[in-house]
Amino acid sequence: MPTTTNSDGSPPVRLESARTKLRRAEEHLRELDNEVAWWVARKPYRVVGEPNEDLSEHVLRFHFDQRPDTDRWSAIVGDIAHNLRSVLDHIVWQYAEDRADRRHEWPIFADGDDYNAVDDRGQPQRWSGLRKIIGVTNDGVRELIDQMQPYHRGDQAKKESLWLLYEVDNADKHRAVHPVLILPATVNFDGMFLFKEEPPDGEKPFDEVFVLDPVEHGAVFATITARYPVERVKMNYNIALQISLDVRPLDVTTDPFLPLTGTLAQLTYQVGAIVEAAEQRSVVPAEYSAHGSTS
């Protein structure tokens, strides 16, 4: 249970505007999760085999009976990211009070030198992280902001959850952040060939090449090639898809495709933890991970 007073005996700050933004992000996340789950449960996709004339090669193509509305999902991703980013900025503005100016925001820095940069007079450089919180006088909140900076992870900084949030939010302002469909690492395939002549014992009679790239309607995802002349063939496939966030265009060092709703849920949880900590004017409680990795 959170404490009801701060260490100095004062009541905790209630960050109402930040919590309003957080609730909005949570609403968007539930909306996205429900839509994705509904689409996946219906399995509106199938595999179509295209054999060549002598049945020696089968090209397998992916077909959607109902295409996912990735444009809509992309827009919801942007809404979630923007609201979460706004939560952090509202914390800074509430603690800066009338000292806040247009440069005040929650800093997110992957480079510690840039975050802590000062001029010859010891004043924060205008582009530094310290300048963005210059009006925040509460030591506990300043410590919290510093603690959550990705730069503390060194060369792993761009795997940090807050760095991903920074990148997704910035990208959404200028270009679409598209969730994409990708095949998982395992595809259950059961091929049954009747060969004109029995292949040698112990030798695999066909080769499989799977393409596990983002799935498009009509795209080839596998090619099956027989090593021996074929009389007849029967193939069965069991394929499950994962809806993922394509982060290849972003300046991050995570995996190129991240589980869509799981990643956004992690970001939402972490920002919620920061709100709780900021209200208590303390560092993030131990039950929350101080840093979240998105790899």
C-alpha positions as CSV (number, residue, x, y, z in Angstrom):
1,M,0.0,0.0,0.0
2,P,1.3,3.5,-0.8
3,T,2.1,5.8,2.1
4,T,-0.4,8.6,2.8
5,T,2.3,11.2,3.5
6,N,5.7,12.1,2.2
7,S,8.9,11.8,4.2
8,D,8.5,15.5,5.1
9,G,5.0,14.9,6.5
10,S,3.3,16.6,3.6
11,P,0.4,14.9,1.8
12,P,1.2,13.2,-1.6
13,V,0.5,15.3,-4.7
14,R,-2.4,14.1,-6.8
15,L,-1.4,14.4,-10.5
16,E,-5.0,14.6,-11.8
17,S,-4.1,15.8,-15.3
18,A,-1.5,13.1,-15.7
19,R,-3.9,10.4,-14.4
20,T,-6.5,11.6,-16.9
21,K,-4.0,11.1,-19.8
22,L,-3.1,7.7,-18.3
23,R,-6.7,6.6,-18.2
24,R,-7.1,7.7,-21.8
25,A,-4.1,5.6,-22.9
26,E,-5.5,2.6,-21.0
27,E,-8.9,3.0,-22.8
28,H,-7.1,3.1,-26.2
29,L,-5.1,0.0,-25.2
30,R,-8.2,-2.0,-24.2
31,E,-9.8,-0.9,-27.5
32,L,-6.8,-2.1,-29.5
33,D,-6.4,-5.3,-27.6
34,N,-10.1,-6.2,-28.1
35,E,-9.9,-5.5,-31.9
36,V,-6.8,-7.5,-32.4
37,A,-8.0,-10.4,-30.3
38,W,-11.3,-10.5,-32.2
39,W,-9.5,-10.6,-35.6
40,V,-7.0,-13.3,-34.5
41,A,-9.8,-15.5,-33.0
42,R,-11.7,-15.6,-36.3
43,K,-8.5,-16.7,-38.2
44,P,-9.6,-15.0,-41.4
45,Y,-6.7,-16.2,-43.4
46,R,-5.6,-19.3,-45.3
47,V,-2.7,-20.8,-47.2
48,V,-3.1,-21.5,-51.0
49,G,-0.7,-24.0,-52.6
50,E,0.4,-23.5,-56.2
51,P,2.1,-26.7,-57.6
52,N,4.1,-26.6,-60.8
53,E,3.2,-28.9,-63.7
54,D,5.2,-31.9,-62.6
55,L,4.3,-31.4,-58.9
56,S,8.0,-31.1,-58.0
57,E,7.6,-27.7,-56.5
58,H,4.8,-26.2,-54.4
59,V,4.7,-22.4,-53.8
60,L,2.6,-21.6,-50.7
61,R,0.9,-18.2,-50.6
62,F,-0.9,-16.4,-47.8
63,H,-4.4,-15.1,-48.4
64,F,-6.6,-13.0,-46.2
65,D,-10.3,-13.6,-46.3
66,Q,-10.7,-10.4,-44.2
67,R,-7.7,-8.1,-44.0
68,P,-6.8,-6.6,-40.7
69,D,-7.4,-2.9,-40.4
70,T,-3.7,-2.0,-39.8
71,D,-4.3,1.6,-40.6
72,R,-6.8,2.0,-37.8
73,W,-4.5,0.0,-35.5
74,S,-1.6,2.2,-36.4
75,A,-3.7,5.3,-35.4
76,I,-4.6,3.8,-32.1
77,V,-0.9,3.0,-31.4
78,G,-0.2,6.7,-32.0
79,D,-3.0,7.7,-29.6
80,I,-1.6,5.5,-26.9
81,A,2.0,6.7,-27.3
82,H,0.9,10.4,-27.4
83,N,-1.1,10.1,-24.2
84,L,1.6,8.2,-22.4
85,R,4.2,10.8,-23.4
86,S,1.8,13.5,-22.3
87,V,1.5,11.9,-18.9
88,L,5.2,12.4,-18.3
89,D,5.1,16.0,-19.5
90,H,2.2,16.8,-17.2
91,I,4.2,15.5,-14.2
92,V,7.0,18.0,-15.0
93,W,4.6,20.9,-15.6
94,Q,2.7,20.3,-12.4
95,Y,5.9,20.2,-10.3
96,A,7.4,23.2,-12.1
97,E,4.2,25.2,-11.5
98,D,4.5,28.8,-12.6
99,R,8.2,28.3,-13.3
100,A,7.4,26.2,-16.3
101,D,8.0,27.5,-19.9
102,R,7.6,26.0,-23.3
103,R,10.9,24.1,-23.0
104,H,9.7,22.1,-20.0
105,E,8.9,18.5,-20.6
106,W,9.9,15.1,-19.3
107,P,13.4,14.5,-20.7
108,I,14.2,11.2,-22.3
109,F,17.9,10.9,-23.1
110,A,20.1,8.0,-24.3
111,D,23.2,10.1,-23.8
112,G,24.2,11.1,-20.3
113,D,26.5,13.9,-21.4
114,D,23.7,15.5,-23.3
115,Y,21.3,15.1,-20.4
116,N,23.7,16.7,-17.9
117,A,25.3,19.3,-20.2
118,V,26.0,22.7,-18.6
119,D,27.6,25.9,-19.9
120,D,30.7,27.7,-18.6
121,R,28.6,29.3,-15.8
122,G,27.3,25.9,-14.7
123,Q,23.9,26.6,-16.1
124,P,22.0,23.8,-18.0
125,Q,22.5,24.0,-21.8
126,R,19.2,24.9,-23.5
127,W,19.1,21.6,-25.3
128,S,20.0,19.5,-22.2
129,G,17.8,17.3,-20.1
130,L,18.5,19.4,-17.1
131,R,17.1,22.5,-18.9
132,K,13.8,20.7,-19.5
133,I,13.3,20.3,-15.8
134,I,14.9,23.5,-14.5
135,G,11.7,24.7,-12.9
136,V,11.2,21.5,-10.9
137,T,12.5,22.1,-7.4
138,N,11.4,18.9,-5.7
139,D,14.5,16.8,-5.2
140,G,12.6,13.6,-5.1
141,V,11.0,14.2,-8.4
142,R,14.2,15.3,-10.0
143,E,15.8,12.1,-8.7
144,L,13.0,10.1,-10.2
145,I,13.4,11.7,-13.6
146,D,17.1,11.1,-13.6
147,Q,16.7,7.5,-12.4
148,M,14.4,6.7,-15.3
149,Q,16.7,8.0,-18.0
150,P,17.7,5.4,-20.6
151,Y,21.3,6.6,-20.6
152,H,21.9,4.8,-17.3
153,R,21.8,1.5,-19.4
154,G,24.9,2.5,-21.4
155,D,25.0,0.8,-24.7
156,Q,21.6,-0.8,-23.9
157,A,20.0,2.7,-23.7
158,K,18.0,2.3,-26.9
159,K,16.5,-0.9,-25.7
160,E,14.7,1.0,-22.9
161,S,11.0,1.2,-22.8
162,L,10.9,5.0,-22.4
163,W,13.3,5.4,-25.3
164,L,10.9,3.3,-27.4
165,L,8.0,5.5,-26.2
166,Y,10.0,8.6,-27.3
167,E,10.7,7.1,-30.7
168,V,7.1,5.9,-31.4
169,D,5.6,9.2,-30.3
170,N,7.9,11.2,-32.5
171,A,7.4,9.0,-35.5
172,D,3.7,9.1,-35.2
173,K,3.8,12.9,-35.5
174,H,5.4,12.6,-38.9
175,R,4.7,9.2,-40.4
176,A,2.6,6.1,-39.8
177,V,3.7,3.5,-37.2
178,H,2.4,0.4,-38.7
179,P,1.7,-2.8,-36.8
180,V,2.4,-5.7,-39.2
181,L,1.6,-9.4,-39.3
182,I,4.5,-11.8,-39.1
183,L,4.7,-15.5,-39.0
184,P,6.0,-17.0,-35.8
185,A,9.3,-18.9,-35.8
186,T,7.5,-22.3,-36.0
187,V,5.1,-23.3,-38.7
188,N,3.5,-26.7,-38.4
189,F,3.7,-28.3,-41.9
190,D,2.8,-31.9,-42.8
191,G,3.5,-32.8,-46.4
192,M,2.7,-36.2,-47.8
193,F,4.3,-37.1,-51.2
194,L,3.6,-40.2,-53.2
195,F,6.7,-40.6,-55.3
196,K,7.0,-42.4,-58.6
197,E,9.9,-44.3,-57.2
198,E,10.6,-45.0,-53.5
199,P,13.3,-42.6,-52.2
200,P,16.3,-44.1,-50.4
201,D,15.7,-45.0,-46.7
202,G,16.8,-42.3,-44.2
203,E,17.0,-39.5,-46.8
204,K,14.6,-36.5,-46.7
205,P,12.6,-36.6,-49.9
206,F,11.9,-32.8,-50.1
207,D,13.3,-29.4,-49.1
208,E,11.4,-26.6,-47.4
209,V,12.2,-22.9,-47.5
210,F,10.1,-20.7,-45.3
211,V,10.0,-16.9,-45.6
212,L,9.2,-15.4,-42.1
213,D,8.9,-11.8,-43.2
214,P,5.9,-9.6,-42.6
215,V,2.9,-11.2,-44.3
216,E,1.1,-9.5,-47.2
217,H,-2.0,-10.8,-49.1
218,G,-0.8,-13.1,-51.8
219,A,2.8,-13.2,-50.5
220,V,4.9,-16.3,-50.8
221,F,5.7,-17.7,-47.3
222,A,7.1,-21.1,-48.3
223,T,8.4,-23.2,-51.2
224,I,8.4,-27.0,-51.0
225,T,10.7,-28.8,-53.5
226,A,10.6,-32.6,-54.0
227,R,14.0,-34.3,-54.6
228,Y,12.4,-37.1,-56.6
229,P,9.7,-37.4,-59.3
230,V,6.2,-37.1,-57.7
231,E,3.0,-38.9,-58.5
232,R,0.7,-37.2,-56.0
233,V,1.0,-34.8,-53.1
234,K,-1.1,-33.8,-50.1
235,M,-0.2,-30.9,-47.8
236,N,-1.5,-29.7,-44.4
237,Y,-0.5,-26.6,-42.6
238,N,-1.2,-25.1,-39.2
239,I,-0.1,-21.5,-39.0
240,A,-0.7,-18.9,-36.2
241,L,0.1,-15.2,-36.7
242,Q,1.4,-12.7,-34.2
243,I,0.4,-9.0,-34.5
244,S,3.6,-7.0,-34.1
245,L,4.8,-3.4,-34.0
246,D,7.3,-2.8,-36.8
247,V,10.1,-0.7,-35.2
248,R,12.7,-1.0,-38.0
249,P,12.3,2.6,-39.0
250,L,13.0,3.8,-35.5
251,D,16.3,4.5,-33.7
252,V,16.0,1.6,-31.3
253,T,18.1,-1.5,-30.7
254,T,15.2,-3.8,-29.9
255,D,14.1,-6.7,-32.0
256,P,12.7,-5.4,-35.3
257,F,9.2,-6.7,-34.5
258,L,7.7,-6.4,-31.0
259,P,4.5,-7.9,-29.8
260,L,2.0,-5.2,-30.4
261,T,-0.4,-5.1,-27.4
262,G,2.1,-6.7,-25.0
263,T,4.7,-3.9,-25.7
264,L,2.1,-1.2,-25.3
265,A,0.8,-2.7,-22.1
266,Q,4.4,-2.7,-20.7
267,L,4.8,0.9,-21.6
268,T,1.5,1.8,-20.0
269,Y,2.4,-0.1,-16.8
270,Q,5.7,1.6,-16.5
271,V,4.3,5.1,-17.0
272,G,1.7,4.3,-14.4
273,A,4.4,3.3,-12.0
274,I,6.1,6.7,-12.6
275,V,2.9,8.6,-11.8
276,E,2.6,6.7,-8.5
277,A,6.2,7.5,-7.7
278,A,5.9,11.1,-8.7
279,E,2.9,11.5,-6.5
280,Q,4.9,10.2,-3.6
281,R,7.8,12.4,-4.5
282,S,10.1,9.4,-4.3
283,V,11.9,6.9,-6.6
284,V,9.9,4.1,-8.3
285,P,8.8,1.5,-5.8
286,A,10.8,-1.8,-5.7
287,E,7.8,-3.8,-7.1
288,Y,8.1,-1.9,-10.3
289,S,11.1,-2.5,-12.5
290,A,13.2,0.7,-12.5
291,H,13.9,0.1,-16.2
292,G,12.0,-1.8,-18.7
293,S,13.7,-3.5,-21.7
294,T,11.7,-4.1,-24.9
295,S,14.0,-6.6,-26.5
